[in-house]
Amino acid sequence: MVRPHRRWLRLYLILVLGMGLLGAWYATAHWQIRPQDLDLSAFNQNGDWIDFIAALGEEVIQLFFGVTSGS
């Protein structure tokens, strides 16, 4: 069975993989998350793991807002 559009599918797959690698390179080159910027005070000996995940998620969202605001 011959598929007439196999070359186009391969080309699109290579294009998608290439753009994914380019995006990964750009993200690692420009958006470095510094561990000292994350406030992990919610994680202590008496803390719950759910509180830790929630605090970490909130810090990541705030960091994302700071990165995308442009200031």
C-alpha positions in Angstrom: 0.0 0.0 0.0 1.4 3.3 -1.0 0.8 6.5 1.0 1.0 9.5 -1.2 1.7 12.0 1.6 4.3 10.2 3.5 7.1 12.7 2.5 5.0 15.6 3.8 4.2 13.8 7.1 7.9 13.2 7.6 8.8 16.8 6.7 6.2 18.0 9.2 7.5 15.7 11.9 11.0 16.9 11.4 9.8 20.5 11.4 7.9 19.9 14.7 10.8 18.2 16.3 13.2 20.9 15.2 10.9 23.7 16.5 10.6 21.8 19.8 14.4 21.6 20.1 14.7 25.3 19.2 12.1 26.2 21.9 13.8 24.1 24.5 17.2 25.7 23.7 15.6 29.2 23.9 13.9 28.4 27.2 17.1 27.1 28.8 19.2 30.0 27.4 16.8 32.8 28.5 14.6 31.6 31.4 16.9 30.3 34.2 15.0 29.8 37.5 17.3 30.6 40.4 16.5 28.4 43.4 17.2 31.2 45.8 14.2 33.1 44.3 11.8 30.4 45.5 10.4 31.0 49.0 10.3 27.5 50.6 9.4 28.7 54.1 6.2 26.6 54.0 8.3 23.5 54.0 9.3 22.7 57.6 9.2 19.6 59.8 5.6 20.2 60.8 4.4 21.1 57.3 2.2 19.0 55.1 3.3 18.0 51.6 0.1 19.5 50.2 1.1 22.9 51.7 4.6 22.5 50.2 3.2 21.8 46.7 0.7 24.7 47.0 3.4 27.1 48.1 5.8 26.0 45.4 3.1 26.3 42.8 2.3 29.8 44.0 5.9 30.8 43.8 6.3 29.4 40.3 3.2 31.3 39.1 4.6 34.6 40.7 7.9 33.9 39.0 6.2 33.3 35.7 4.3 36.6 36.0 7.6 38.4 36.8 9.3 36.9 33.8 6.5 37.7 31.3 5.7 41.2 32.6 8.8 42.6 30.9 9.9 44.7 33.8 
